[in-house]
Amino acid sequence: MTGPLSRVYGWEVARRNRRWDRGEGVTRLDRPVVSIGNLSAGGTGKTPMVRWAVGALQESGHRPAVAMRGYKAEPGQPSDEEREHREALPGVPVVARPDRAAGLQDLFATPEGAQVDCVVLDDGFQHRRLARDLDIVLVDASRPPDRDALLPLGYLREPLDSLRRAQACVLTHAELVGPERLADLADLVRTFLPDGSPVAVAEHRWTRLRRVGCSDEPVVWLAGRRVVAVCAIGHPEAFLTGLEQAGAGVAGSLCLPDHDAFGPRTVRRLEAMVESCRPEAVVMTAKDLTKLDSWSRGCPVPVVVPELGMGWRSGEDALRARIAAIL
């Protein structure tokens, strides 16, 4: 499946990759870099995977920093993903600049940055200006790359054979597909990865609910409750599936494009939906709460945010070993 615009996009991707392959314009830091990235646009699970990688590094005695672009940040303001990382990873330095190498070097020149001994790149597979020691690529099992097309016709940022640059792969959203499809997809990605590269399988799993202004609740708190679902993420279907699996009844949903700013008109739509649907709770993602925090505190019904984690089905130990090997 292809089209004229996708072919032009593919030519440009190939041209840029040839440049990076030659090492032109690539900066190498003086400490190890682990990149978490993907082949497709949005919703593969990079955020919980970055947190897992940071946790794995901390458990082994290291002091990582996180580097990201800061996509769609307002001038002088952090992006939604930067705010989310800072809240979820207290004490971990977060650099959010388009030029991540320069941002990290500025960090390393500070007392805080001098203690950093490794870096985790958020959404780093295509950011090849910064050299990395390990590329971990996430593949959304519910949007398999062999059945997709390059942007703008499909979701792919790069063709499937770009996996040859990776040293590990994680198949995510395993909860949305059957075991046979997972096995076929694992076999497929192994044909592109270097020999011995681990292929892990993970599902997105809600571990608990953060209730705004109150104590946390177990996920079972949603069972049987009428809710309004709110999200501006790359894979809203997975969010709605999570609500269904938790036993919630979705009385209304507001699913917006990834990184939507939730402007005044959108907030009025949300308020009208809450008023008309009369839910028992509003459920939104952590990324969206960073933009709706003040609104959520005045909401007439409880606002809850599922905490998203990686539920490993296989391959976690091999992935930890591969990270340990570069350090």
N, C-alpha and C positions, 0 to 999 in steps of 0.2 A: 504494500500500500504506500503510494507516494503521490506527490503533486509538485507543480512548478516551484512554489514557494519553499516546500520542504527540501527540494533538490538544491536550491540556492543556499538554504540554511546549512545543508549538509556539506556543501563545498566550502563554505566559510569555516565551519567547524574543523574540517580536515586541514585547511590551510593554517589555521591557528595552531592546531596540534602538531603539525610538522615543524612549526617554529619552536614550540616548547620542547619537542623531541631533540632539537639541535641545542637546547640549553640557552637560547637567546632570551635575555631579560629575566632569567630565573635567579632568585636570591636564595641562598642556603644559610640557615641560621646556625648558631653554634650549639644548639641543643635539639633533641629529637622532636619530630613533628608527626603526629598521627592525624590523618585526614578522614573525616566522615562525610561521605557524599553519596550521590546517586546518579542514575542515568536519566531519570525523568523529573518532571517539574512538579514539586509539591506533594506532600502527604505520605511520604515513604516512612517517616518515623525518625528523621534526623535528630530532632530535639531530644527525645528520650534516649536515643543511642549516644549522643554526645554526653549526656549525664551519666550513662552507664560507663562510658570510657573514662570520664573524669573520676568516677567512683573506683573503677578498677585500678587506676593509676594511684589514687590516694591510698587505697588499701595496701598497695605494695611499697608505700613510703615515699612516693613522689609528690611533687608540688606543681601541678599543671596550671596552665592558663588556657582560656578559650579565646579563639580569634574568629571573627565573623565579619561579614560585609556591613551589616546594619541596614538591611534592605528596607526601602520605603520609610526611612526615618525622616521625620520633620526636621527642618533646620534647627540645630541646637537641642534636639530632643532625642532620646534613645528610641530605637525601633521596638516594636512589640516583642520580637524574639530576644533582643538584648535585655529588656526588662524582665522577661520570663527567666532567662538564664541567671541574672543577678539575684532574683528572688529565690530560685531553686538551688543555687550553688553559692551560699554565703561564704565569703572568704576566698573565693576563687577569682583571680583577675579576669576581666572580660574586655577584650579589645574589639571595638566595632568600627572599622574603617575600611573603605574600599581598597586602600593599599595596606593590606594586612601586615606585610613585612615591615613597612615603616612604622606602623602602629606598635608592633611587637618590639621593635628595636627601641622605640621611645619608652615602652614599658620596662624593658630590661635595664634601662639607665636609671630607674628609680629604685629606692630601697625595697619596695614591694616586689618589683620585677626581678631584682637580683636574686631572690629566693626561688624563682620559677626555674624548674629544670626540664620541662617538656611542654609541648603545646598540642592542643586538640583543635583542629580546624573544623568549624561548623560549615557544612556545605562547601567542601574544599575540592571535590574531584575536578571541577572545571577551572578552579582558581590555580592555575599552574605557574603563576609568577613566583610562588613560594614553594621551594622544594620540600618534599616530604619523605619520611622514612617508611611509612606504611599507609597505603590507600585501602580503606575499608569502604566498599560500595554496597549500598542498600538497593535491593530490587523488590518492588511492590509485587507480591504474588498475585494480587487481584488485578493488576495491570501489567501482565507479562510483556517484556520487551519484544519478544518474537511475534506478538500480535498487535504491536503498536507502530506508530509512525513518528518521524521527526517533527518537531515544531515547524510551522504552526498547525499542521494537519493533525498531529497526535500530541502525545505528552513527552516524547523523548527529546532530551537535550543533546544526546550523542547516540550513535548507533551501537548496537549490541557488542560489536567487536572491540569497542573501547575498553571493555572489561580486561583486555590483555594488559592494560596498565595497572590493574589492581592486584593486590596480594591477598585479599580476603573479601568474601561476599556474605551478606546477610539477607536472607529472604524474609521480608516482613509481611505483616497482615496475613499470617498463616491462618488466622481465625476465619478468614473470608473465603477460603478455597478448600477443596477436598485434598486428601492425602495423595491421590494419584497425580494431581496437577502439581503439587509440591515436589514430588519425586521427579517428575519430568523436567520441571524447571531447574531443580538442582543439577540434574544430568546436563542440561543445556548450558548453564553458566560454567560448569567445570570444563567444557570444551574450549572455553576462551581463557580461563584463568591459568596462570603458571602452575606447573605440577606442584602438588603438595599444598596448594592454597586452601585454607579452611573455608567451608561453606556452612554457615550456621542458619538455623531456622528459628524465627521468633514471631510471637503474636503480640498485638497491642492489648494490654491488660490494664483495666482500671483497678488500682490498688486501694483507693479510699476516696472519699468526697471531702473537699474543703468547703465548708459552709461559711459564706461571707459574714463576718461579724460574730460568728459562733464557733463552737468546737467542731472538730471533724466528725464525720459520720461514716459508717461502713457503706459499701456500695449497695448493700441490700436495702438501705434506707429508701432507694428509689422504687423498689418493687411496689406495684399497684398505685403509684402516684401519677396524677395528670401533670404533665410538664410542658413548658415551652422550651424548645431547643434553639440555641443561638450559636452560630459558628461562622468564621471567616477564615477557612483553612483550605488546604489543597485537596483534601479527601473527605468531604462532608459525609459521604456514604458510610465511612468507617465510624464516624461520631454517632450517626443515627443508629447504626447497627449496635454500638455499645449501649445505647439507651434501651434498645429492644432486648438485648441480652440481659440487661439489669432488671427487666420487668416493668419499665416505665411505660406509661401511655402518653404518646406524643400528641398533645392537643393542638399544637401549632409549631411551626419551625421557620426560622429566619436564617437561611444559608446564603452567605455572601461570598464574593470572590476573595481569594487568599489575600491577607494583609489589609482588608478593607479598614478604613479609618474610623468607621462608625460616627459619621458626621451628624449634625443636628436633625436632618431629615430622617436618617436611618433610626436614630434614637426615638423619634416620634413614632415611626412605624412599629418599633419594638414595644413602646408604651401602649399603643393601640391594640397590639396583639395580646399583651398581658391583660388588658382590660376586657377584651372581647372573649378570650378563651377561658378566663378565670382559672388559671392553673394553680396547682399546689406548690409549684417551684419553677424557677427558671434555671436551666442547665446550660452552661457555656464552657468553652475551653479556657485554659489558663492564659493562652496568648490573647484571647479576646477580653478577658477580665482586665488585662493591663490597660485597655482603652475604655473600659466601662466601669472602672472601680468606683468612681463617685456615684454613678447612676445606680450601681448595684446596692449601695448602702441605703438608698432611699426607696428601693423597690418594695412594693407592698407584700410580696411573697418571698420566701427564702430563695437566695441565689446560691447555687452549688456548682463547684468546679471539680470534675473528676481528675484525680492525679493519675497520669498516664505513665506506665512503666513497660519495660520489655519483658515479656514472658517467654523464657527460652525453652524451646522444644528440643533443640540439639545444637551442638557446636560451641557452646559458651566457653568451655574449658580450652578448646583449641584456639579460640579467639584471644582469650587471656594470655595463652602461651605465646602467640604471635606478637602481641603487644609487648610482653616482657622481653622477647628476644631482641627488639630494637633498642631497649634501654640498657 
